[in-house]
Amino acid sequence: MKILLPIIATLTLFVSCSSNVETKSSALNLLVDDYDMKARELIKDNKNKVSSKTLIKDAQDLIKKAGPILTAFTGKYPQCEVLLNSVVKSAPAMQNLTLDQIEKQYHEGSALPKADDICFEAKELIVHPATVVIISKQKKLVKTDRIQIHDEIAEVLGHLDLFKDSI
């Protein structure tokens, strides 16, 4: 009996830790799925030629949804913490840049700290929607603007696989 109690305690601890990891993983997958759904909604809204105001709101919703995903990502990839925290903190200012500025500073990374390639891919969950905000702030969206908005969000959807595979 004395031998059996430590074994039971160890197994109980192992099962509860395993369950906690699965719960966190499930919660994070729900966040990624929610982001995916909202991104697809933005593409649909853009295709339906909704107002710039609606596109800005959709893109800003994506930016808000990205924060918890990126935080969780840094739990698995701690080497990304400095870069991703910088991106999250810069998100409001990023939306007020010109297209050239956001391209250079955030897509290409000149305003960001050095980090592993995987970290730079993760930042796109904020950078692409911020680019949509900038495009949508124009007085009248023309066909080429709508194509660029579609391309920005289609690209971010491609980056979501990274999170589905990593978290």
C-alpha positions as CSV (number, residue, x, y, z in Angstrom):
1,M,0.0,0.0,0.0
2,K,2.9,2.4,0.8
3,I,4.3,1.8,-2.7
4,L,0.9,2.2,-4.4
5,L,0.1,5.7,-3.0
6,P,3.2,7.5,-4.5
7,I,2.4,5.8,-7.9
8,I,-1.2,6.9,-7.7
9,A,-0.1,10.4,-6.8
10,T,2.4,10.6,-9.6
11,L,-0.2,9.3,-12.1
12,T,-2.8,11.8,-10.9
13,L,-0.3,14.6,-11.3
14,F,0.7,13.5,-14.8
15,V,-2.9,13.2,-15.9
16,S,-3.8,16.7,-14.6
17,C,-0.8,18.3,-16.2
18,S,-1.5,16.6,-19.5
19,S,-5.1,17.7,-19.3
20,N,-4.0,21.3,-18.6
21,V,-1.8,21.3,-21.7
22,E,-4.7,19.9,-23.8
23,T,-7.1,22.6,-22.4
24,K,-4.6,25.4,-23.2
25,S,-4.1,23.9,-26.7
26,S,-7.8,23.7,-27.3
27,A,-8.4,27.2,-26.1
28,L,-5.6,28.5,-28.4
29,N,-7.0,26.6,-31.3
30,L,-10.4,28.3,-30.7
31,L,-8.6,31.7,-30.8
32,V,-7.0,30.8,-34.1
33,D,-10.3,29.5,-35.5
34,D,-12.0,32.7,-34.4
35,Y,-9.3,34.8,-36.1
36,D,-9.7,32.7,-39.2
37,M,-13.4,33.2,-39.2
38,K,-13.1,37.0,-38.8
39,A,-10.5,37.2,-41.6
40,R,-12.8,35.3,-43.9
41,E,-15.6,37.7,-43.0
42,L,-13.4,40.6,-43.9
43,I,-12.6,39.1,-47.3
44,K,-16.4,38.6,-47.8
45,D,-17.2,42.2,-46.7
46,N,-14.5,43.5,-49.1
47,K,-15.9,41.4,-52.0
48,N,-19.3,42.8,-51.2
49,K,-17.9,46.3,-51.4
50,V,-18.9,47.4,-47.9
51,S,-17.8,50.8,-46.6
52,S,-14.3,51.7,-45.6
53,K,-15.6,52.2,-42.1
54,T,-16.7,48.5,-41.9
55,L,-13.4,47.3,-43.4
56,I,-11.5,49.3,-40.8
57,K,-13.6,47.9,-38.0
58,D,-13.1,44.3,-39.3
59,A,-9.3,44.8,-39.6
60,Q,-9.1,46.3,-36.1
61,D,-11.0,43.4,-34.7
62,L,-8.4,41.1,-36.3
63,I,-5.6,43.1,-34.7
64,K,-7.3,42.7,-31.2
65,K,-7.8,39.0,-31.8
66,A,-4.1,38.6,-32.7
67,G,-2.8,39.7,-29.3
68,P,-3.8,36.6,-27.3
69,I,-2.6,34.3,-30.1
70,L,0.8,36.0,-30.2
71,T,1.1,35.9,-26.4
72,A,0.4,32.1,-26.5
73,F,2.9,31.7,-29.3
74,T,5.6,33.3,-27.2
75,G,4.9,30.6,-24.6
76,K,6.1,28.0,-27.1
77,Y,8.7,30.3,-28.7
78,P,10.2,32.5,-26.0
79,Q,12.8,33.8,-28.4
80,C,9.9,35.7,-30.1
81,E,8.7,37.6,-27.0
82,V,10.6,40.8,-27.6
83,L,9.6,41.1,-31.2
84,L,6.0,40.1,-30.8
85,N,5.5,42.4,-27.8
86,S,6.9,45.2,-29.9
87,V,4.5,44.5,-32.7
88,V,1.5,44.3,-30.3
89,K,2.5,47.6,-28.6
90,S,3.1,49.3,-32.0
91,A,-0.3,48.2,-33.5
92,P,-2.1,51.5,-32.9
93,A,0.7,53.6,-34.3
94,M,1.1,51.2,-37.2
95,Q,-2.4,52.0,-38.4
96,N,-1.4,55.6,-38.9
97,L,1.6,55.0,-41.2
98,T,1.6,55.3,-45.0
99,L,1.7,52.2,-47.1
100,D,5.4,52.7,-47.8
101,Q,6.2,53.2,-44.1
102,I,4.4,50.1,-42.9
103,E,6.0,48.1,-45.7
104,K,9.5,49.1,-44.8
105,Q,9.1,49.3,-41.0
106,Y,6.9,46.2,-40.3
107,H,6.6,44.0,-43.4
108,E,10.3,44.2,-44.0
109,G,11.1,44.7,-40.3
110,S,13.3,47.8,-40.2
111,A,11.5,49.1,-37.1
112,L,11.6,45.7,-35.3
113,P,14.2,44.0,-33.1
114,K,16.2,41.1,-34.6
115,A,14.6,37.7,-34.1
116,D,14.2,34.2,-35.6
117,D,12.4,33.8,-38.9
118,I,9.5,32.1,-37.2
119,C,8.9,35.2,-35.1
120,F,8.7,37.4,-38.2
121,E,6.1,35.2,-39.7
122,A,4.0,35.4,-36.5
123,K,4.0,39.2,-36.6
124,E,1.9,39.1,-39.8
125,L,-1.3,38.5,-37.8
126,I,-1.1,42.2,-36.9
127,V,0.8,43.8,-39.8
128,H,-1.5,42.6,-42.6
129,P,-4.7,43.9,-40.9
130,A,-3.0,47.1,-40.0
131,T,-2.2,47.5,-43.7
132,V,-5.9,47.0,-44.5
133,V,-6.7,49.8,-42.1
134,I,-4.3,52.1,-43.9
135,I,-5.7,51.2,-47.3
136,S,-9.3,51.6,-46.1
137,K,-8.7,55.1,-44.7
138,Q,-8.7,56.4,-48.3
139,K,-11.7,58.5,-49.2
140,K,-12.9,56.2,-52.0
141,L,-11.7,52.6,-52.5
142,V,-11.0,51.6,-56.1
143,K,-10.7,48.2,-57.6
144,T,-6.9,48.0,-57.0
145,D,-7.4,48.9,-53.3
146,R,-10.0,46.1,-52.9
147,I,-7.6,43.6,-54.6
148,Q,-4.8,44.7,-52.3
149,I,-7.1,44.3,-49.2
150,H,-8.1,40.8,-50.4
151,D,-4.4,39.9,-50.9
152,E,-3.4,41.2,-47.5
153,I,-6.0,39.1,-45.7
154,A,-5.5,36.0,-47.9
155,E,-1.8,36.1,-47.0
156,V,-2.6,36.3,-43.3
157,L,-4.8,33.3,-43.6
158,G,-1.8,31.4,-45.0
159,H,0.2,32.4,-41.9
160,L,-2.5,30.8,-39.6
161,D,-1.2,27.3,-40.4
162,L,1.9,28.2,-38.5
163,F,-0.2,28.7,-35.3
164,K,-2.4,25.7,-35.9
165,D,0.8,23.6,-36.2
166,S,2.7,25.3,-33.4
167,I,0.3,25.9,-30.5
